[in-house]
């Protein structure tokens, strides 16, 4: 009986078997690219990594609920799962990590995680956290003024939900009933500050009522649950019913970045306990229980992904750096 219930979960959401396997592939690709970047960093080949590990389910589940042909995404720096879903490639991400001239985000000018790709409606992020939130609100307003049927999707960490940019953006979107989905990826830590020292309320989603929008807190380790709530938010936005605040609860499985030592503020036992809910593992388990993922298929998917990651690494490592003079481009009018 349990298997029958599980087997129907993605069917009830209107997701085909092929689609949920594609979600799993995207989550696993994000994880394997991320793991490779840590190895390259520790080998002294790339200077910086800011990780998505532990948050792939929320990122991919949400992105699959959007329309990649007309919606805009404004990701924050961990959102590898979002940008892969919207059309970035492993090669694009590796070129960024190596800061090569072909990096589609910035031509090697920016740190990794500053995603931006016009052709795929991935809006460039800035270095200060949370500036993407008012940008998402502005694009939603512009879309309405232009008569376009678009929704904007913006992500940020729970630490960012304390920034003025979040509150200003949420207030404006609520007042004007704009089609914005605010998704807070709550991974429990704003660098070293735990959630209980960041919020006086229980959930980030409790703030939604102040801005006249619904707020939901969901399991960020379950891509199907995230897909469901984002899909509903997309439909609300398209109907002209305004924005939604969604909080996905997960756990950051790595240090904040390659420059951070997380042993200073959390125990190894806590991290090991969190790994039992690793979304890549638990979603794989769900797919096995429903009969979609066999051991053979799992091996084939993993082998295919590792080939993609290896080829992307080799390409990016050999690719040329930007010419020094190019640092002066896009600064003043040519």
Secondary structure, DSSP 4 states (H G I P E B T S, - for coil): -HHHHHHHHHHHTT--HHHHHHHHHHHHHHHHHHHHHHHHHHTTSSS-----TT-HHHHHHHHTTS-TTT-EEE--TT-HHHHHHTT--HHHHHHHHTT-TT-TTTTT-S-TT---BGGGTBPPPPSSTTHHHHHHHHHHHHHHHTT----EEEEEETTGGGSHHHHHHHHHHHHTT--EEEEEEE-SEETTEEGGGT-SSS-GGGGGGGGTSEEEEEETT-HHHHHHHHHHHHHHHHTT---EEEEEE----S-SSTT--GGGTS-HHHHHHHGGG-HHHHHHHHHHHTTS--HHHHHHHHHHHHHHHHHHHHHHHHSPPPPGGGGGTTTS--
